[in-house]
Amino acid sequence: MVALAVAGCGGGSGGGSTRHAGSAPTGAPVPKETLRAAATRLQRALPGGDCKVLIRLMLHSIQRASKPDAPPTARECAYMKTEAKRDLRGYTVTKVSQFGTAGFSEGRGANAPPGRVLGIVWLLDSDGSWKAGFEAVFRPQIGVAPELLRESAANAVGLVAALRTANCNEFWRLLGVSSRFVRGSEGRRERFCKGLPAVYRDPHSSFAQLKADNHVTVGLLGRTRDFSFYSVRLTNGRYMDLVLSGPLAGSTKKELSLHANPSALELVTVRQPR
């Protein structure tokens, strides 16, 4: 069973709690600092390009498949330096919306034309630190009425339901073209679905634990114009951030036709199970 519980609202901080069995924690994980503080620190760190500093603010541990405090690899360092010089060049924070364990910041940037903003999707890591999980140029997001509200809620619940039933075709449909799941499979559903059973065989994986949990709760954390942020809570204490978005730049019409709108951009674990 997947239940939808409204745990926050569109314009500010999200919160709330849900039922869990046994001694598993019930509250949401708490950030070490405000999102505005983290976004400001990233702004100051970008010009220097120091990988040891940037890794504390970029690349979620789930995206890295490592611990939050692990030093950056050569490949990660190259990626962050490229982002600092290209997509994030000239980043200056103007607006921030924090939704509990997720959020969005927007600002000016060298590559953001008039009428557009340099936006960053932020996700809380398991050590309480904020990580820039996705960054690009968008239309203004904060302070603009959210769109596709019903579709977002339905697709968030549908994606978790697809994971619980190991329905790869439906999971794929509800994933975003720009998600690491789709990009990592070169946009090939067959390739992605071929490797999925191995993930479910690992009892420690989030997918296996989602499938085994009969009381998963999906809670709304907050929304911007095109992004919706949800919490996914399991009875064993695992807490996840799920981010849905509308179509993003760089996707072809053919790619978009194979996926829902809005669709999942990211799904990461914020708190590991006990």
C-alpha positions, 0 to 999 in steps of 0.5 A: 500500500502507498499512502499520500499524505500532505506533509507541507505546502508550496511556498515555504518549509515542509515538515510533518510526521508519519506512523512507523512501526517499532523503534524506527525514527518518525521525524524528518531528518534535520539539516545542519544549516539553512539552505540559504546558507549552503547556497551562499557558501556554494556561490563563494566556493565556485570561483576557486574551483577547489574540489575538496570544498565543492564536494561538500556542497555538490553531488549527493552521496547516493549519486556518488554511490559513496559516503557523504564525507568521501573525498572526490574522485578524479572524475568527480573533481573534473565534473565539478570544475566543469560545472563551476566554469560552465553551467554555474559560472557567475552564480549569484543567489537571489531566491531560496525555497527550503522544503524540509529535506529538499529545496530550490535556489535560483539566481543570476548566472553567466549563461542565464539569459534575460527572463531566465534563472540559474536554478539548483535542485537541493537535496539533504544528504545523510550527514545533514549537509545540503547537496546541489543535486541538479543545476540548469537554466530554467524559467523563474520558479520561486514565487510563481504558481505551481503547475500540474498539481494533480498530475504531480501527486498522481505520478509521485504515488504511481512511481513508488507503486511501480517500484513496490511491484517491480513494474519496470515499464511503468517505473521507466515511464514515470522517470524523467528523461534527464534523470540519472536512471534514464541517462545512465542507461543511454535512454534505453528502457530494455537496458535499464530493465535488464539490470533492475532485478539484481537491485531487488535481490539486494535486501539492503537496497532501497528498491528491495525495501520499498517492495517489502514494505506494506506501509510506505508513505509519500508526503508533499514537501513543497513545490515551485513552478515546475518542480514538486518535492516529496518525501518517501518514508518506510517503516524501517526508518528509511527516508527518501527525497523524490523530485518531479519536474516538467520537461527540461531543456535538452530533451527531444520530442521523441524522448519526452513522448516515452515519459510522463509529464511531470516525471521523476528527476531524482530519488535519493535516500536522506536517512538510511534504515535502522 
